[in-house]
């Protein structure tokens, strides 16, 4: 089958996460970075192989593999839309994240109880979409697939954001934290999973709730935390720094991913959780920054 260039562009635009081609890879610049993600047009056209002791290859999007199939967007790089690399590091032993191998992918999490009610609101479902609505695609790495300094590849100085699981329970107030800035900035995003699980259990116990699936609540809460904390190293996100909300956050009641925290209540003998999965697409998309 022969496709015109217009037909190919349309096909790519219809694939999830693919952008309509604008950069001409035949003449791609080694200095221009059209999508401002820290990788030159030429580097992304050639494909990127990561550093580390276990390098991973990300070919250019739109190029079929030996099986004739186009790679999914999170497994390829595109000079026309932002590529973000994130090192996801669950705890080596005792991790609570076994049911969350890909926190940045699309996932619908059911919050229906066995009696037909929902712990997350009337929809009965929480839908996560990673960073896709902000025009960026996350490429998840293991620590061994990037340099020890988080540098992604030899073709660029860009670094991966690192998000690590911590089982520390020395505090009950903070369930996640991260330095705000750019991927090349300070390291140190952490999600405190045991604190999160303890918090969920304490509130459900307080309500006398033995029906809500606490593991499902934890799954949704942890996904929210991983994405939220990563956002702080992608320009800070949120509209502005606001000390009243603890930094680059929206009020908890806003219901956005960059809300200061998730909402909950213990009404009617149940623990109910309102865990954000939606971005403020206007302000957060504008706030996404990967390079100076």
C-alpha positions in Angstrom: 0.0 0.0 0.0 1.3 3.4 -0.9 0.5 6.4 1.3 0.9 10.0 0.4 2.9 12.2 2.8 -0.4 13.8 3.8 -1.9 10.4 4.5 1.1 9.5 6.6 0.8 12.7 8.6 -2.9 12.0 9.2 -2.2 8.5 10.3 0.4 9.6 12.8 -1.9 12.3 14.1 -4.6 9.7 14.8 -2.3 7.4 16.7 -2.4 8.1 20.5 0.3 10.6 21.5 1.6 11.2 18.0 1.9 14.7 16.6 1.4 15.8 13.0 4.9 16.0 11.5 6.5 19.4 11.2 10.3 18.8 11.5 11.8 17.5 8.3 14.2 14.7 9.5 16.1 14.8 6.2 17.4 18.3 7.1 17.0 18.2 10.9 19.2 20.6 12.9 21.7 19.5 15.5 21.1 22.7 17.4 17.4 23.4 17.0 15.0 21.9 19.6 11.6 22.5 18.1 9.6 20.9 20.9 11.9 22.3 23.7 12.4 19.1 25.5 16.2 19.2 25.8 16.9 17.0 22.8 17.8 18.4 19.4 15.7 17.7 16.3 18.5 15.7 14.8 18.9 13.6 17.9 15.2 12.7 18.0 15.1 12.0 14.3 18.0 9.6 14.7 16.4 8.0 17.8 17.9 8.0 21.3 19.8 5.3 23.1 20.0 5.9 26.8 23.1 5.8 29.0 23.6 3.5 32.0 24.5 -0.1 32.5 21.4 -1.3 30.7 20.8 1.2 27.8 17.4 1.3 26.2 16.8 2.3 22.6 13.9 4.7 21.7 13.6 4.9 17.9 12.0 7.8 16.0 8.3 7.7 16.1 6.7 6.8 12.7 9.3 4.3 11.8 8.0 0.7 11.9 10.0 -2.0 13.6 11.1 -5.2 11.9 7.6 -6.6 12.6 6.1 -3.8 10.5 4.4 -2.2 13.5 4.8 1.4 14.6 6.0 1.7 18.2 3.7 3.0 20.8 4.3 6.7 21.6 6.0 6.0 25.0 8.5 3.7 23.2 9.7 6.2 20.6 10.8 9.9 20.5 9.3 12.6 18.3 11.0 15.9 17.4 7.5 17.5 17.1 6.2 16.8 20.7 7.9 16.8 24.1 9.6 13.7 25.4 10.1 13.4 29.1 12.3 10.7 30.7 11.4 9.7 34.3 13.3 7.2 36.4 10.8 5.3 38.5 12.4 3.6 41.4 10.3 1.5 43.8 12.0 0.4 47.0 14.4 -2.5 46.5 12.8 -4.6 49.3 9.4 -4.3 50.9 7.9 -2.2 48.0 4.2 -1.5 48.1 4.1 -0.5 44.4 3.9 -4.0 42.9 0.5 -3.2 41.4 1.8 0.0 39.9 4.4 -0.9 37.3 3.6 2.0 35.0 2.3 5.0 36.9 2.5 7.3 33.9 0.4 5.3 31.4 -3.3 5.5 30.9 -5.4 3.7 33.4 -8.9 3.6 34.7 -9.2 2.6 38.3 -12.6 1.4 39.5 -13.7 2.8 42.9 -16.9 0.8 43.2 -17.6 -1.1 46.4 -19.2 -4.5 46.5 -22.5 -2.9 47.5 -22.6 -0.8 44.3 -21.6 2.5 45.9 -18.4 4.3 45.0 -15.6 5.7 47.3 -14.5 8.3 44.7 -17.8 10.0 43.8 -20.7 9.3 41.5 -18.7 8.3 38.4 -17.2 5.2 40.1 -14.1 5.5 38.1 -10.8 7.5 38.2 -9.1 8.0 34.8 -5.4 8.7 34.7 -3.7 9.9 31.5 -0.1 10.7 32.5 1.1 13.9 30.9 -0.6 13.4 27.6 -3.1 16.2 28.0 -0.1 18.6 28.5 1.3 17.6 25.2 4.2 15.5 26.6 5.0 11.8 26.6 6.7 10.1 29.5 9.4 7.5 28.9 9.8 5.4 32.0 13.3 4.3 32.8 14.9 2.1 35.5 17.9 3.5 37.4 20.2 1.2 35.2 18.9 2.8 32.0 20.2 6.3 32.7 23.5 7.8 33.8 24.3 7.8 37.5 23.8 11.6 37.4 20.4 11.0 35.7 21.7 12.1 32.3 19.6 10.4 29.6 21.9 10.1 26.6 25.3 11.2 25.3 23.6 13.4 22.7 22.2 15.8 25.2 22.8 17.3 28.7 19.1 16.7 29.5 18.4 14.6 32.6 15.6 12.3 33.7 13.5 13.2 36.7 13.8 10.5 39.4 10.9 9.5 41.6 11.8 7.1 44.4 9.6 5.1 46.8 10.4 5.6 50.5 9.0 3.3 53.2 10.0 5.9 55.9 7.3 6.4 58.6 9.1 9.0 60.8 6.4 11.6 59.8 2.7 11.3 59.2 2.2 14.7 57.6 4.1 14.4 54.3 3.3 11.7 51.8 5.3 13.1 48.9 7.9 15.8 48.2 10.1 17.0 45.3 12.4 19.9 44.5 10.7 22.2 42.0 12.4 23.3 38.9 13.7 21.6 35.7 14.8 18.0 35.1 18.4 19.2 35.2 17.8 20.7 38.7 18.1 19.2 42.1 17.3 15.5 42.5 15.0 14.1 45.1 11.3 13.3 44.3 10.0 10.8 46.8 6.6 9.2 47.5 6.1 7.7 51.0 4.0 4.7 50.4 3.8 3.2 53.9 2.7 6.6 55.2 0.1 6.8 52.5 -1.2 3.3 53.3 -1.3 4.1 57.0 -3.2 7.3 56.3 -5.8 5.5 54.3 -6.2 2.8 57.0 -6.5 5.4 59.7 -9.3 7.3 58.0 -11.2 4.1 57.0 -10.8 2.8 60.5 -12.1 6.1 61.9 -15.2 5.7 59.7 -15.7 2.1 60.8 -15.5 1.2 57.1 -14.9 -2.4 56.3 -16.3 -2.3 52.8 -14.0 0.0 50.8 -11.2 -1.7 49.0 -8.2 0.1 50.6 -5.8 -1.4 48.2 -7.6 0.3 45.3 -7.6 3.6 47.2 -3.8 3.1 47.7 -3.3 2.3 44.0 -5.1 5.5 42.9 -3.5 7.6 45.6 0.0 6.4 44.8 -0.4 7.1 41.1 -1.6 10.6 41.9 1.5 11.1 44.1 4.0 9.9 41.6 2.6 12.1 38.8 2.2 15.1 41.1 5.7 15.0 42.5 7.2 14.5 39.0 5.3 17.6 38.0 7.3 19.7 40.4 10.5 18.9 38.4 8.9 19.7 35.1 8.8 23.5 35.7 6.9 23.4 39.0 3.6 23.4 37.2 0.5 25.0 38.7 -0.2 28.6 37.9 2.3 30.1 40.3 4.2 29.6 43.6 1.7 30.2 46.4 2.9 29.9 50.0 -0.6 29.6 51.2 -0.8 26.2 49.4 2.7 25.0 50.1 4.4 26.1 46.9 3.4 25.2 43.3 0.0 23.9 44.2 -3.6 24.7 43.7 -6.1 24.6 46.6 -7.0 21.0 47.7 -10.6 21.8 46.6 -9.5 22.5 43.0 -9.4 18.8 42.2 -6.3 19.1 39.9 -3.2 16.9 39.8 -1.2 19.8 41.3 -3.7 20.2 44.2 -1.9 20.6 47.5 -3.5 17.2 48.5 -6.3 14.8 47.8 -9.7 15.3 49.5 -11.4 12.7 51.7 -14.3 12.5 54.1 -15.6 9.9 56.6 -19.3 10.5 56.3 -22.0 7.9 56.6 -19.7 5.2 58.1 -17.6 5.1 54.9 -14.2 6.6 53.9 -14.5 8.5 50.7 -11.6 9.7 48.6 -11.5 12.3 45.8 -8.1 11.7 44.2 -7.2 14.1 41.4 -6.4 12.8 37.9 -7.0 15.8 35.7 -4.6 18.6 34.9 -5.5 22.3 34.6 -4.8 22.0 30.9 -4.6 25.8 30.3 -2.2 26.8 33.1 -0.3 23.5 33.6 0.4 23.1 29.9 1.8 26.6 29.8 3.8 25.9 33.0 5.4 22.7 31.7 9.1 23.5 31.2 11.9 21.1 30.4 14.7 23.5 29.5 15.5 27.1 30.4 
